[in-house]
Amino acid sequence: MYEGPVQDLIDELGRLPGVGPKSAQRIAFHLLAAEPADIGRLQDALQKVKDGVVFCDICGNVSEQATCRICRDARRDPQKVCVVEEPKDVLAIERTREFKGRYHVLGGALDPLSGIGPDQLRIRELLGRIGSQDVTEVILATDPNTEGEATATYLIRLLRDFPGLTVTRLASGLPMGGDLEFADELTLTRALSGRRAV
């Protein structure tokens, strides 16, 4: 335990996702040794994020304007909507340069134990988009974990009643460069059930 502001900083940093007590301590002492100009830039960046970043009115992605750049891009296919949990998932799919449609960010995944139900996610907005726009395919790209699977299953039940709508799910299986002996049973099961002709 350190005195006053140093311990307060370590505690606050430790509340960030993925930052444990040791990492929080290292970051805090790095900031203590940093130049005032570096600290000023960090403060400015944090303030700009809080003041200048909003969520897109259409898809829920982070944006500097009411509508994000992807939703404003006329070259994107509005008939294909990829549903993801978080804005960071949009970036992951965009890095592949394979998807040319639009996105819908749910803002999380169903997790009843944490109090996250359908009303806490942007599911109503997704249904509104599909009902009012000419969407022909919804790609469910939720995480391949318990919450992501529950969310995808829930959405499949809701979306099956839309006429002419194809609902697909991202394939899951073995990572490139991985060894079969190190794959867990669930991953191997999905890889086998999702196999395709070559």
Backbone as JSON Lines, residues from 0, in Angstrom:
{"i":0,"aa":"M","n":[0.83,-1.19,0.0],"ca":[0.0,0.0,0.0],"c":[0.87,1.25,0.0]}
{"i":1,"aa":"Y","n":[0.48,2.2,-0.84],"ca":[1.2,3.46,-0.92],"c":[0.32,4.56,-0.35]}
{"i":2,"aa":"E","n":[0.9,5.71,-0.17],"ca":[0.17,6.82,0.43],"c":[-0.72,7.53,-0.57]}
{"i":3,"aa":"G","n":[-1.86,7.97,-0.11],"ca":[-2.78,8.86,-0.78],"c":[-2.96,8.73,-2.28]}
{"i":4,"aa":"P","n":[-2.57,9.77,-3.02],"ca":[-2.86,9.83,-4.45],"c":[-2.24,8.68,-5.25]}
{"i":5,"aa":"V","n":[-1.07,8.2,-4.84],"ca":[-0.43,7.1,-5.57],"c":[-1.29,5.85,-5.47]}
{"i":6,"aa":"Q","n":[-1.75,5.53,-4.27],"ca":[-2.6,4.35,-4.09],"c":[-3.95,4.55,-4.79]}
{"i":7,"aa":"D","n":[-4.48,5.78,-4.76],"ca":[-5.73,6.06,-5.46],"c":[-5.59,5.8,-6.95]}
{"i":8,"aa":"L","n":[-4.45,6.23,-7.52],"ca":[-4.19,6.01,-8.95],"c":[-4.07,4.52,-9.25]}
{"i":9,"aa":"I","n":[-3.35,3.79,-8.43],"ca":[-3.21,2.34,-8.62],"c":[-4.57,1.66,-8.56]}
{"i":10,"aa":"D","n":[-5.39,2.07,-7.59],"ca":[-6.73,1.48,-7.45],"c":[-7.59,1.75,-8.69]}
{"i":11,"aa":"E","n":[-7.55,3.0,-9.18],"ca":[-8.36,3.35,-10.36],"c":[-7.88,2.61,-11.6]}
{"i":12,"aa":"L","n":[-6.56,2.51,-11.77],"ca":[-6.02,1.78,-12.92],"c":[-6.37,0.31,-12.84]}
{"i":13,"aa":"G","n":[-6.38,-0.24,-11.63],"ca":[-6.71,-1.64,-11.43],"c":[-8.16,-1.97,-11.75]}
{"i":14,"aa":"R","n":[-9.02,-0.97,-11.82],"ca":[-10.42,-1.18,-12.18],"c":[-10.61,-1.32,-13.69]}
{"i":15,"aa":"L","n":[-9.59,-0.98,-14.46],"ca":[-9.69,-1.09,-15.92],"c":[-9.67,-2.57,-16.32]}
{"i":16,"aa":"P","n":[-10.41,-2.95,-17.37],"ca":[-10.42,-4.36,-17.79],"c":[-9.04,-4.81,-18.25]}
{"i":17,"aa":"G","n":[-8.63,-5.97,-17.77],"ca":[-7.35,-6.55,-18.18],"c":[-6.14,-6.01,-17.45]}
{"i":18,"aa":"V","n":[-6.36,-5.09,-16.52],"ca":[-5.25,-4.52,-15.76],"c":[-5.32,-5.07,-14.33]}
{"i":19,"aa":"G","n":[-4.36,-5.91,-14.01],"ca":[-4.29,-6.47,-12.66],"c":[-3.53,-5.55,-11.73]}
{"i":20,"aa":"P","n":[-3.39,-5.94,-10.46],"ca":[-2.72,-5.1,-9.47],"c":[-1.27,-4.75,-9.84]}
{"i":21,"aa":"K","n":[-0.52,-5.75,-10.35],"ca":[0.89,-5.49,-10.71],"c":[0.97,-4.52,-11.89]}
{"i":22,"aa":"S","n":[0.14,-4.75,-12.9],"ca":[0.14,-3.85,-14.07],"c":[-0.27,-2.44,-13.66]}
{"i":23,"aa":"A","n":[-1.28,-2.33,-12.8],"ca":[-1.72,-1.02,-12.34],"c":[-0.59,-0.29,-11.62]}
{"i":24,"aa":"Q","n":[0.17,-1.02,-10.82],"ca":[1.29,-0.42,-10.11],"c":[2.37,0.05,-11.09]}
{"i":25,"aa":"R","n":[2.67,-0.79,-12.1],"ca":[3.69,-0.4,-13.1],"c":[3.26,0.84,-13.87]}
{"i":26,"aa":"I","n":[1.99,0.89,-14.28],"ca":[1.49,2.05,-15.03],"c":[1.54,3.3,-14.16]}
{"i":27,"aa":"A","n":[1.14,3.17,-12.9],"ca":[1.13,4.32,-12.0],"c":[2.54,4.89,-11.84]}
{"i":28,"aa":"F","n":[3.52,4.03,-11.64],"ca":[4.89,4.53,-11.47],"c":[5.48,5.06,-12.78]}
{"i":29,"aa":"H","n":[5.02,4.5,-13.91],"ca":[5.43,5.06,-15.2],"c":[4.88,6.48,-15.34]}
{"i":30,"aa":"L","n":[3.63,6.68,-14.96],"ca":[3.03,8.01,-15.05],"c":[3.7,8.98,-14.09]}
{"i":31,"aa":"L","n":[4.11,8.51,-12.91],"ca":[4.81,9.39,-11.97],"c":[6.13,9.88,-12.54]}
{"i":32,"aa":"A","n":[6.79,9.04,-13.33],"ca":[8.09,9.41,-13.89],"c":[7.97,10.13,-15.23]}
{"i":33,"aa":"A","n":[6.75,10.2,-15.79],"ca":[6.57,10.8,-17.12],"c":[6.71,12.32,-17.05]}
{"i":34,"aa":"E","n":[7.06,12.88,-18.21],"ca":[7.16,14.33,-18.34],"c":[5.77,14.96,-18.24]}
{"i":35,"aa":"P","n":[5.67,16.17,-17.7],"ca":[4.36,16.84,-17.61],"c":[3.64,16.95,-18.96]}
{"i":36,"aa":"A","n":[4.4,17.14,-20.04],"ca":[3.78,17.25,-21.37],"c":[3.11,15.94,-21.77]}
{"i":37,"aa":"D","n":[3.74,14.81,-21.4],"ca":[3.16,13.5,-21.71],"c":[1.86,13.29,-20.93]}
{"i":38,"aa":"I","n":[1.87,13.69,-19.67],"ca":[0.67,13.57,-18.84],"c":[-0.43,14.48,-19.39]}
{"i":39,"aa":"G","n":[-0.05,15.65,-19.85],"ca":[-1.03,16.59,-20.43],"c":[-1.69,16.02,-21.67]}
{"i":40,"aa":"R","n":[-0.89,15.37,-22.53],"ca":[-1.47,14.76,-23.74],"c":[-2.42,13.63,-23.38]}
{"i":41,"aa":"L","n":[-2.07,12.84,-22.36],"ca":[-2.94,11.76,-21.92],"c":[-4.25,12.32,-21.37]}
{"i":42,"aa":"Q","n":[-4.15,13.37,-20.56],"ca":[-5.35,14.0,-20.03],"c":[-6.23,14.55,-21.15]}
{"i":43,"aa":"D","n":[-5.61,15.2,-22.13],"ca":[-6.37,15.74,-23.26],"c":[-7.06,14.64,-24.05]}
{"i":44,"aa":"A","n":[-6.35,13.53,-24.29],"ca":[-6.93,12.42,-25.04],"c":[-8.13,11.83,-24.3]}
{"i":45,"aa":"L","n":[-8.0,11.66,-22.98],"ca":[-9.11,11.14,-22.18],"c":[-10.3,12.09,-22.2]}
{"i":46,"aa":"Q","n":[-10.03,13.38,-22.09],"ca":[-11.12,14.37,-22.11],"c":[-11.81,14.4,-23.47]}
{"i":47,"aa":"K","n":[-11.04,14.3,-24.55],"ca":[-11.63,14.3,-25.9],"c":[-12.51,13.08,-26.12]}
{"i":48,"aa":"V","n":[-12.09,11.94,-25.58],"ca":[-12.91,10.73,-25.71],"c":[-14.23,10.92,-24.98]}
{"i":49,"aa":"K","n":[-14.18,11.47,-23.76],"ca":[-15.41,11.67,-23.0],"c":[-16.31,12.73,-23.64]}
{"i":50,"aa":"D","n":[-15.71,13.8,-24.17],"ca":[-16.5,14.91,-24.7],"c":[-16.92,14.72,-26.16]}
{"i":51,"aa":"G","n":[-16.06,14.06,-26.97],"ca":[-16.28,14.08,-28.41],"c":[-16.72,12.78,-29.05]}
{"i":52,"aa":"V","n":[-16.79,11.7,-28.3],"ca":[-17.16,10.42,-28.9],"c":[-18.6,10.1,-28.52]}
{"i":53,"aa":"V","n":[-19.38,9.76,-29.54],"ca":[-20.78,9.37,-29.34],"c":[-20.98,8.0,-29.99]}
{"i":54,"aa":"F","n":[-22.16,7.45,-29.82],"ca":[-22.5,6.2,-30.46],"c":[-23.38,6.49,-31.65]}
{"i":55,"aa":"C","n":[-23.08,5.83,-32.77],"ca":[-23.8,6.04,-34.02],"c":[-25.29,5.79,-33.81]}
{"i":56,"aa":"D","n":[-26.11,6.71,-34.34],"ca":[-27.57,6.59,-34.23],"c":[-28.11,5.35,-34.94]}
{"i":57,"aa":"I","n":[-27.39,4.88,-35.97],"ca":[-27.88,3.76,-36.76],"c":[-27.38,2.43,-36.22]}
{"i":58,"aa":"C","n":[-26.06,2.29,-36.09],"ca":[-25.49,0.98,-35.77],"c":[-24.99,0.83,-34.33]}
{"i":59,"aa":"G","n":[-24.75,1.93,-33.64],"ca":[-24.26,1.86,-32.27],"c":[-22.75,1.82,-32.15]}
{"i":60,"aa":"N","n":[-22.03,1.98,-33.26],"ca":[-20.57,2.0,-33.22],"c":[-20.1,3.36,-32.67]}
{"i":61,"aa":"V","n":[-18.87,3.44,-32.2],"ca":[-18.34,4.72,-31.74],"c":[-18.11,5.62,-32.94]}
{"i":62,"aa":"S","n":[-18.34,6.92,-32.71],"ca":[-18.25,7.87,-33.81],"c":[-18.0,9.27,-33.26]}
{"i":63,"aa":"E","n":[-17.5,10.15,-34.12],"ca":[-17.36,11.55,-33.74],"c":[-18.6,12.34,-34.16]}
{"i":64,"aa":"Q","n":[-19.43,11.73,-35.02],"ca":[-20.64,12.38,-35.5],"c":[-21.84,11.51,-35.15]}
{"i":65,"aa":"A","n":[-23.03,12.01,-35.44],"ca":[-24.25,11.27,-35.11],"c":[-24.32,9.95,-35.88]}
{"i":66,"aa":"T","n":[-23.72,9.92,-37.07],"ca":[-23.67,8.7,-37.87],"c":[-22.21,8.37,-38.15]}
{"i":67,"aa":"C","n":[-21.82,7.1,-37.95],"ca":[-20.42,6.71,-38.12],"c":[-20.02,6.67,-39.59]}
{"i":68,"aa":"R","n":[-18.73,6.59,-39.86],"ca":[-18.23,6.61,-41.23],"c":[-18.7,5.4,-42.03]}
{"i":69,"aa":"I","n":[-18.89,4.25,-41.39],"ca":[-19.33,3.05,-42.11],"c":[-20.78,3.21,-42.55]}
{"i":70,"aa":"C","n":[-21.63,3.72,-41.69],"ca":[-23.03,3.93,-42.06],"c":[-23.19,5.04,-43.09]}
{"i":71,"aa":"R","n":[-22.26,6.0,-43.13],"ca":[-22.32,7.09,-44.12],"c":[-21.76,6.66,-45.47]}
{"i":72,"aa":"D","n":[-21.0,5.57,-45.52],"ca":[-20.32,5.13,-46.74],"c":[-21.32,4.5,-47.71]}
{"i":73,"aa":"A","n":[-21.59,5.19,-48.81],"ca":[-22.57,4.71,-49.8],"c":[-22.09,3.46,-50.53]}
{"i":74,"aa":"R","n":[-20.8,3.15,-50.46],"ca":[-20.28,1.95,-51.13],"c":[-20.57,0.68,-50.34]}
{"i":75,"aa":"R","n":[-20.94,0.8,-49.07],"ca":[-21.23,-0.37,-48.25],"c":[-22.61,-0.91,-48.61]}
{"i":76,"aa":"D","n":[-22.75,-2.24,-48.57],"ca":[-23.99,-2.91,-48.91],"c":[-24.96,-2.84,-47.73]}
{"i":77,"aa":"P","n":[-26.05,-2.06,-47.84],"ca":[-26.98,-1.93,-46.72],"c":[-27.86,-3.17,-46.51]}
{"i":78,"aa":"Q","n":[-27.82,-4.11,-47.46],"ca":[-28.64,-5.31,-47.34],"c":[-28.01,-6.37,-46.44]}
{"i":79,"aa":"K","n":[-26.71,-6.23,-46.13],"ca":[-26.01,-7.17,-45.26],"c":[-25.65,-6.46,-43.96]}
{"i":80,"aa":"V","n":[-26.09,-7.02,-42.84],"ca":[-25.81,-6.42,-41.53],"c":[-25.11,-7.47,-40.67]}
{"i":81,"aa":"C","n":[-23.93,-7.11,-40.2],"ca":[-23.15,-7.98,-39.32],"c":[-23.38,-7.52,-37.87]}
{"i":82,"aa":"V","n":[-23.91,-8.42,-37.06],"ca":[-24.23,-8.1,-35.67],"c":[-23.06,-8.51,-34.77]}
{"i":83,"aa":"V","n":[-22.53,-7.54,-34.04],"ca":[-21.41,-7.78,-33.13],"c":[-21.78,-7.31,-31.73]}
{"i":84,"aa":"E","n":[-20.99,-7.73,-30.76],"ca":[-21.26,-7.36,-29.37],"c":[-20.77,-5.96,-29.04]}
{"i":85,"aa":"E","n":[-19.54,-5.62,-29.42],"ca":[-18.91,-4.38,-29.0],"c":[-18.28,-3.65,-30.19]}
{"i":86,"aa":"P","n":[-18.04,-2.33,-30.07],"ca":[-17.38,-1.6,-31.15],"c":[-16.02,-2.18,-31.54]}
{"i":87,"aa":"K","n":[-15.28,-2.75,-30.58],"ca":[-13.98,-3.33,-30.91],"c":[-14.11,-4.51,-31.87]}
{"i":88,"aa":"D","n":[-15.28,-5.17,-31.87],"ca":[-15.51,-6.27,-32.79],"c":[-15.65,-5.79,-34.23]}
{"i":89,"aa":"V","n":[-16.17,-4.58,-34.41],"ca":[-16.25,-3.98,-35.75],"c":[-14.86,-3.85,-36.32]}
{"i":90,"aa":"L","n":[-13.93,-3.34,-35.52],"ca":[-12.55,-3.17,-35.97],"c":[-11.93,-4.51,-36.35]}
{"i":91,"aa":"A","n":[-12.2,-5.55,-35.56],"ca":[-11.64,-6.87,-35.85],"c":[-12.12,-7.38,-37.21]}
{"i":92,"aa":"I","n":[-13.39,-7.21,-37.51],"ca":[-13.91,-7.67,-38.8],"c":[-13.43,-6.77,-39.93]}
{"i":93,"aa":"E","n":[-13.35,-5.48,-39.69],"ca":[-12.86,-4.56,-40.72],"c":[-11.42,-4.87,-41.12]}
{"i":94,"aa":"R","n":[-10.61,-5.34,-40.18],"ca":[-9.21,-5.66,-40.49],"c":[-9.1,-6.78,-41.52]}
{"i":95,"aa":"T","n":[-10.12,-7.64,-41.63],"ca":[-10.07,-8.72,-42.62],"c":[-10.25,-8.2,-44.04]}
{"i":96,"aa":"R","n":[-10.89,-7.05,-44.2],"ca":[-11.2,-6.45,-45.51],"c":[-12.09,-7.34,-46.36]}
{"i":97,"aa":"E","n":[-12.83,-8.24,-45.72],"ca":[-13.71,-9.17,-46.43],"c":[-15.16,-8.73,-46.43]}
{"i":98,"aa":"F","n":[-15.59,-8.07,-45.38],"ca":[-16.99,-7.71,-45.24],"c":[-17.23,-6.32,-45.78]}
{"i":99,"aa":"K","n":[-18.21,-6.19,-46.67],"ca":[-18.5,-4.89,-47.32],"c":[-19.89,-4.38,-46.97]}
{"i":100,"aa":"G","n":[-20.51,-4.95,-45.93],"ca":[-21.84,-4.52,-45.54],"c":[-21.78,-3.51,-44.41]}
{"i":101,"aa":"R","n":[-22.85,-3.48,-43.63],"ca":[-22.97,-2.57,-42.49],"c":[-22.96,-3.39,-41.2]}
{"i":102,"aa":"Y","n":[-22.92,-2.7,-40.08],"ca":[-22.83,-3.35,-38.78],"c":[-23.99,-2.97,-37.88]}
{"i":103,"aa":"H","n":[-24.15,-3.78,-36.84],"ca":[-25.05,-3.42,-35.74],"c":[-24.37,-3.87,-34.46]}
{"i":104,"aa":"V","n":[-24.1,-2.92,-33.58],"ca":[-23.41,-3.19,-32.32],"c":[-24.45,-3.32,-31.21]}
{"i":105,"aa":"L","n":[-24.49,-4.49,-30.59],"ca":[-25.48,-4.76,-29.55],"c":[-25.17,-4.03,-28.24]}
{"i":106,"aa":"G","n":[-23.91,-3.8,-27.97],"ca":[-23.52,-3.19,-26.7],"c":[-23.31,-4.21,-25.6]}
{"i":107,"aa":"G","n":[-23.03,-5.46,-26.0],"ca":[-22.79,-6.52,-25.02],"c":[-23.44,-7.81,-25.46]}
{"i":108,"aa":"A","n":[-23.57,-8.73,-24.52],"ca":[-24.18,-10.04,-24.79],"c":[-25.1,-10.39,-23.63]}
{"i":109,"aa":"L","n":[-26.06,-11.25,-23.88],"ca":[-26.97,-11.69,-22.84],"c":[-26.19,-12.37,-21.71]}
{"i":110,"aa":"D","n":[-26.41,-11.92,-20.5],"ca":[-25.74,-12.49,-19.34],"c":[-26.63,-12.28,-18.12]}
{"i":111,"aa":"P","n":[-27.63,-13.17,-17.94],"ca":[-28.59,-12.98,-16.84],"c":[-27.94,-12.9,-15.46]}
{"i":112,"aa":"L","n":[-26.83,-13.6,-15.26],"ca":[-26.17,-13.56,-13.95],"c":[-25.62,-12.17,-13.63]}
{"i":113,"aa":"S","n":[-25.3,-11.4,-14.68],"ca":[-24.81,-10.03,-14.48],"c":[-25.91,-9.0,-14.68]}
{"i":114,"aa":"G","n":[-27.15,-9.47,-14.85],"ca":[-28.27,-8.56,-15.02],"c":[-28.41,-7.98,-16.41]}
{"i":115,"aa":"I","n":[-27.8,-8.62,-17.41],"ca":[-27.9,-8.13,-18.79],"c":[-28.89,-9.0,-19.55]}
{"i":116,"aa":"G","n":[-30.04,-8.43,-19.8],"ca":[-31.08,-9.11,-20.57],"c":[-31.28,-8.42,-21.91]}
{"i":117,"aa":"P","n":[-32.28,-8.85,-22.66],"ca":[-32.53,-8.26,-23.99],"c":[-32.77,-6.75,-23.96]}
{"i":118,"aa":"D","n":[-33.37,-6.25,-22.87],"ca":[-33.67,-4.82,-22.8],"c":[-32.43,-3.96,-22.6]}
{"i":119,"aa":"Q","n":[-31.33,-4.56,-22.14],"ca":[-30.09,-3.8,-21.95],"c":[-29.25,-3.76,-23.22]}
{"i":120,"aa":"L","n":[-29.63,-4.52,-24.23],"ca":[-28.89,-4.56,-25.49],"c":[-29.68,-3.84,-26.58]}
{"i":121,"aa":"R","n":[-29.04,-3.57,-27.68],"ca":[-29.67,-2.85,-28.8],"c":[-30.38,-3.82,-29.76]}
{"i":122,"aa":"I","n":[-31.18,-4.72,-29.18],"ca":[-31.89,-5.72,-29.98],"c":[-33.12,-5.09,-30.62]}
{"i":123,"aa":"R","n":[-33.84,-4.26,-29.9],"ca":[-35.01,-3.59,-30.44],"c":[-34.63,-2.74,-31.66]}
{"i":124,"aa":"E","n":[-33.49,-2.06,-31.57],"ca":[-33.02,-1.24,-32.7],"c":[-32.69,-2.11,-33.91]}
{"i":125,"aa":"L","n":[-32.1,-3.29,-33.66],"ca":[-31.79,-4.21,-34.76],"c":[-33.07,-4.65,-35.46]}
{"i":126,"aa":"L","n":[-34.08,-5.03,-34.69],"ca":[-35.34,-5.46,-35.29],"c":[-35.99,-4.33,-36.07]}
{"i":127,"aa":"G","n":[-35.87,-3.12,-35.56],"ca":[-36.39,-1.95,-36.28],"c":[-35.68,-1.72,-37.6]}
{"i":128,"aa":"R","n":[-34.37,-1.88,-37.6],"ca":[-33.6,-1.72,-38.85],"c":[-34.02,-2.74,-39.88]}
{"i":129,"aa":"I","n":[-34.15,-3.99,-39.46],"ca":[-34.48,-5.05,-40.39],"c":[-35.9,-4.85,-40.93]}
{"i":130,"aa":"G","n":[-36.8,-4.41,-40.06],"ca":[-38.18,-4.2,-40.48],"c":[-38.36,-3.02,-41.41]}
{"i":131,"aa":"S","n":[-37.52,-1.99,-41.26],"ca":[-37.71,-0.77,-42.06],"c":[-36.78,-0.67,-43.26]}
{"i":132,"aa":"Q","n":[-35.72,-1.44,-43.3],"ca":[-34.77,-1.4,-44.41],"c":[-34.84,-2.7,-45.19]}
{"i":133,"aa":"D","n":[-34.21,-2.7,-46.35],"ca":[-34.25,-3.88,-47.22],"c":[-33.08,-4.81,-46.9]}
{"i":134,"aa":"V","n":[-33.02,-5.3,-45.66],"ca":[-31.94,-6.18,-45.23],"c":[-32.25,-7.6,-45.67]}
{"i":135,"aa":"T","n":[-31.3,-8.24,-46.36],"ca":[-31.5,-9.61,-46.84],"c":[-30.7,-10.64,-46.04]}
{"i":136,"aa":"E","n":[-29.61,-10.2,-45.38],"ca":[-28.81,-11.13,-44.6],"c":[-28.34,-10.49,-43.31]}
{"i":137,"aa":"V","n":[-28.49,-11.23,-42.22],"ca":[-27.94,-10.83,-40.93],"c":[-26.89,-11.86,-40.56]}
{"i":138,"aa":"I","n":[-25.67,-11.39,-40.34],"ca":[-24.56,-12.26,-39.95],"c":[-24.35,-12.09,-38.45]}
{"i":139,"aa":"L","n":[-24.52,-13.16,-37.71],"ca":[-24.33,-13.1,-36.26],"c":[-22.86,-13.37,-35.95]}
{"i":140,"aa":"A","n":[-22.18,-12.34,-35.45],"ca":[-20.75,-12.44,-35.16],"c":[-20.49,-12.21,-33.68]}
{"i":141,"aa":"T","n":[-21.32,-12.83,-32.84],"ca":[-21.1,-12.74,-31.4],"c":[-19.96,-13.67,-31.01]}
{"i":142,"aa":"D","n":[-19.4,-13.43,-29.84],"ca":[-18.26,-14.22,-29.38],"c":[-18.64,-15.69,-29.22]}
{"i":143,"aa":"P","n":[-17.7,-16.6,-29.47],"ca":[-17.98,-18.03,-29.31],"c":[-17.82,-18.49,-27.86]}
{"i":144,"aa":"N","n":[-18.52,-17.81,-26.95],"ca":[-18.52,-18.22,-25.54],"c":[-19.97,-18.4,-25.12]}
{"i":145,"aa":"T","n":[-20.2,-18.71,-23.87],"ca":[-21.56,-19.0,-23.39],"c":[-22.51,-17.83,-23.64]}
{"i":146,"aa":"E","n":[-22.08,-16.62,-23.3],"ca":[-22.94,-15.45,-23.47],"c":[-23.19,-15.15,-24.94]}
{"i":147,"aa":"G","n":[-22.13,-15.25,-25.76],"ca":[-22.27,-15.0,-27.19],"c":[-23.18,-16.01,-27.86]}
{"i":148,"aa":"E","n":[-23.06,-17.27,-27.46],"ca":[-23.92,-18.31,-28.03],"c":[-25.37,-18.1,-27.62]}
{"i":149,"aa":"A","n":[-25.59,-17.73,-26.36],"ca":[-26.95,-17.46,-25.89],"c":[-27.56,-16.29,-26.65]}
{"i":150,"aa":"T","n":[-26.76,-15.26,-26.89],"ca":[-27.24,-14.09,-27.63],"c":[-27.58,-14.48,-29.06]}
{"i":151,"aa":"A","n":[-26.71,-15.25,-29.72],"ca":[-26.97,-15.67,-31.09],"c":[-28.23,-16.53,-31.17]}
{"i":152,"aa":"T","n":[-28.4,-17.45,-30.24],"ca":[-29.59,-18.32,-30.23],"c":[-30.86,-17.49,-30.04]}
{"i":153,"aa":"Y","n":[-30.81,-16.52,-29.15],"ca":[-31.95,-15.64,-28.91],"c":[-32.29,-14.85,-30.19]}
{"i":154,"aa":"L","n":[-31.27,-14.3,-30.85],"ca":[-31.5,-13.52,-32.06],"c":[-32.04,-14.4,-33.19]}
{"i":155,"aa":"I","n":[-31.54,-15.61,-33.31],"ca":[-32.03,-16.52,-34.35],"c":[-33.53,-16.74,-34.19]}
{"i":156,"aa":"R","n":[-33.97,-16.94,-32.95],"ca":[-35.41,-17.13,-32.7],"c":[-36.21,-15.89,-33.1]}
{"i":157,"aa":"L","n":[-35.69,-14.7,-32.83],"ca":[-36.4,-13.47,-33.18],"c":[-36.41,-13.21,-34.68]}
{"i":158,"aa":"L","n":[-35.31,-13.56,-35.35],"ca":[-35.16,-13.19,-36.76],"c":[-35.76,-14.19,-37.74]}
{"i":159,"aa":"R","n":[-36.08,-15.37,-37.29],"ca":[-36.57,-16.39,-38.24],"c":[-37.93,-16.03,-38.82]}
{"i":160,"aa":"D","n":[-38.66,-15.11,-38.2],"ca":[-39.99,-14.74,-38.69],"c":[-39.97,-13.66,-39.77]}
{"i":161,"aa":"F","n":[-38.81,-13.08,-40.05],"ca":[-38.73,-12.05,-41.09],"c":[-38.68,-12.72,-42.46]}
{"i":162,"aa":"P","n":[-39.65,-12.43,-43.34],"ca":[-39.66,-13.08,-44.66],"c":[-38.47,-12.63,-45.52]}
{"i":163,"aa":"G","n":[-37.87,-13.59,-46.21],"ca":[-36.77,-13.29,-47.13],"c":[-35.45,-12.96,-46.47]}
{"i":164,"aa":"L","n":[-35.36,-13.13,-45.15],"ca":[-34.13,-12.8,-44.43],"c":[-33.32,-14.06,-44.19]}
{"i":165,"aa":"T","n":[-32.05,-14.02,-44.57],"ca":[-31.12,-15.11,-44.3],"c":[-30.33,-14.75,-43.05]}
{"i":166,"aa":"V","n":[-30.29,-15.67,-42.09],"ca":[-29.52,-15.45,-40.87],"c":[-28.36,-16.44,-40.89]}
{"i":167,"aa":"T","n":[-27.13,-15.92,-40.8],"ca":[-25.95,-16.78,-40.8],"c":[-25.15,-16.51,-39.53]}
{"i":168,"aa":"R","n":[-24.28,-17.44,-39.22],"ca":[-23.42,-17.33,-38.03],"c":[-21.99,-17.5,-38.49]}
{"i":169,"aa":"L","n":[-21.07,-16.74,-37.92],"ca":[-19.66,-16.92,-38.27],"c":[-19.24,-18.35,-37.98]}
{"i":170,"aa":"A","n":[-18.46,-18.9,-38.88],"ca":[-17.94,-20.25,-38.65],"c":[-16.94,-20.2,-37.5]}
{"i":171,"aa":"S","n":[-16.83,-21.3,-36.78],"ca":[-15.84,-21.35,-35.71],"c":[-15.15,-22.7,-35.78]}
{"i":172,"aa":"G","n":[-13.94,-22.72,-35.32],"ca":[-13.18,-23.96,-35.39],"c":[-11.74,-23.74,-35.01]}
{"i":173,"aa":"L","n":[-10.85,-24.39,-35.73],"ca":[-9.44,-24.38,-35.38],"c":[-8.73,-23.14,-35.92]}
{"i":174,"aa":"P","n":[-7.88,-22.53,-35.11],"ca":[-7.13,-21.37,-35.6],"c":[-6.01,-21.8,-36.53]}
{"i":175,"aa":"M","n":[-5.65,-20.92,-37.46],"ca":[-4.53,-21.2,-38.36],"c":[-3.25,-21.31,-37.53]}
{"i":176,"aa":"G","n":[-2.45,-22.31,-37.83],"ca":[-1.19,-22.51,-37.13],"c":[-1.33,-23.26,-35.82]}
{"i":177,"aa":"G","n":[-2.56,-23.68,-35.48],"ca":[-2.77,-24.4,-34.23],"c":[-2.55,-25.9,-34.4]}
{"i":178,"aa":"D","n":[-2.35,-26.59,-33.32],"ca":[-2.19,-28.04,-33.31],"c":[-3.45,-28.69,-32.77]}
{"i":179,"aa":"L","n":[-3.87,-29.78,-33.41],"ca":[-5.07,-30.49,-32.98],"c":[-4.98,-30.95,-31.52]}
{"i":180,"aa":"E","n":[-3.81,-31.38,-31.11],"ca":[-3.67,-31.92,-29.76],"c":[-3.96,-30.89,-28.68]}
{"i":181,"aa":"F","n":[-3.83,-29.6,-29.01],"ca":[-4.05,-28.55,-28.01],"c":[-5.45,-27.96,-28.08]}
{"i":182,"aa":"A","n":[-6.26,-28.36,-29.06],"ca":[-7.62,-27.84,-29.2],"c":[-8.54,-28.5,-28.18]}
{"i":183,"aa":"D","n":[-9.44,-27.71,-27.61],"ca":[-10.39,-28.28,-26.66],"c":[-11.51,-29.0,-27.42]}
{"i":184,"aa":"E","n":[-12.31,-29.77,-26.68],"ca":[-13.33,-30.61,-27.3],"c":[-14.39,-29.77,-28.02]}
{"i":185,"aa":"L","n":[-14.8,-28.65,-27.43],"ca":[-15.82,-27.82,-28.04],"c":[-15.34,-27.25,-29.37]}
{"i":186,"aa":"T","n":[-14.09,-26.79,-29.42],"ca":[-13.54,-26.25,-30.65],"c":[-13.48,-27.32,-31.73]}
{"i":187,"aa":"L","n":[-13.01,-28.51,-31.36],"ca":[-12.96,-29.61,-32.33],"c":[-14.35,-30.02,-32.8]}
{"i":188,"aa":"T","n":[-15.32,-30.04,-31.88],"ca":[-16.69,-30.38,-32.25],"c":[-17.22,-29.39,-33.28]}
{"i":189,"aa":"R","n":[-16.98,-28.09,-33.04],"ca":[-17.45,-27.07,-33.99],"c":[-16.72,-27.17,-35.31]}
{"i":190,"aa":"A","n":[-15.45,-27.46,-35.27],"ca":[-14.69,-27.6,-36.51],"c":[-15.22,-28.77,-37.33]}
{"i":191,"aa":"L","n":[-15.55,-29.87,-36.66],"ca":[-16.09,-31.04,-37.38],"c":[-17.49,-30.75,-37.93]}
{"i":192,"aa":"S","n":[-18.35,-30.15,-37.11],"ca":[-19.72,-29.91,-37.58],"c":[-19.77,-28.83,-38.64]}
{"i":193,"aa":"G","n":[-18.8,-27.92,-38.65],"ca":[-18.78,-26.85,-39.65],"c":[-17.93,-27.15,-40.86]}
{"i":194,"aa":"R","n":[-17.52,-28.41,-41.03],"ca":[-16.66,-28.74,-42.17],"c":[-17.4,-28.52,-43.48]}
{"i":195,"aa":"R","n":[-16.63,-28.28,-44.56],"ca":[-17.24,-28.05,-45.87],"c":[-16.46,-28.78,-46.93]}
{"i":196,"aa":"A","n":[-17.12,-29.01,-48.05],"ca":[-16.49,-29.74,-49.15],"c":[-15.39,-28.87,-49.77]}
{"i":197,"aa":"V","n":[-14.33,-29.54,-50.23],"ca":[-13.22,-28.83,-50.89],"c":[-13.03,-29.34,-52.29]}
